[in-house]
Amino acid sequence: MNKKRCGWSTSDPLYIKYHDEEWGVPCHKDRKLFEMLILEGFQAGLSWITILKKRKNFKKSFDNLNPKKIIKYDSKKINQLLKDEGIIRNRLKINATKINAECFFEVKKEFGSFDNYIWQFVDGKPKINKFKSLKEVPPKTKESDEMSKDLKKRGFKFVGSTICYAFMQATGMVNDHVTDCFRYKELK
């Protein structure tokens, strides 16, 4: 029997696996939250499938997206990344990754964990939406606007409201699976 999925999860096996196993699952692990924030920032202006196809390369090139290692990157490492065809070679986004790692540790210092900080924008629990079609899903919300504004105030880069909302969807802060998708009920 074919499972009913959200319309954006195409027949590409990577998309289907991401949709079925990861997207919308509440995440409370700081490292994973950091990874998703970085990947969503790299996705800006591109399709998510592009990021999924390069995800293993991102992890390899960026030391498994370990913020402790990323904050130590110097100009030599940045230049090396700019030549790496396995990732998105955008100087602003690569530089933002180091900046965001530094900001990530400042937030952890203040809130005890990045998880404590980031989940406050949905009062610590997933917001369950009831969208019947993809047309109803907004590109951003009041919560993503607030998150974006606060992240920017703290020095984070590539954290506009649309990026923040995609991050919220990816990490399960909101359940935006359409109501007839099999994952909607599983994650409700």
Secondary structure, 3 states (H helix, E strand, C coil): CCCCCCCCCCCCHHHHHHHHHCCCCCCCCHHHHHHHHHHHHHHCCCCHHHHHHHHHHHHHHCHHHCHHHHCCCCHHHHHHHHCCCCCCCCHHHHHHHHHHHHHHHHHHHHHCCHHHHHHHHHCCCCEECCCCCHHHCCCCCHHHHHHHHHHHHCCCCCCCHHHHHHHHHHCCCEECCCCCCHHHHHHC
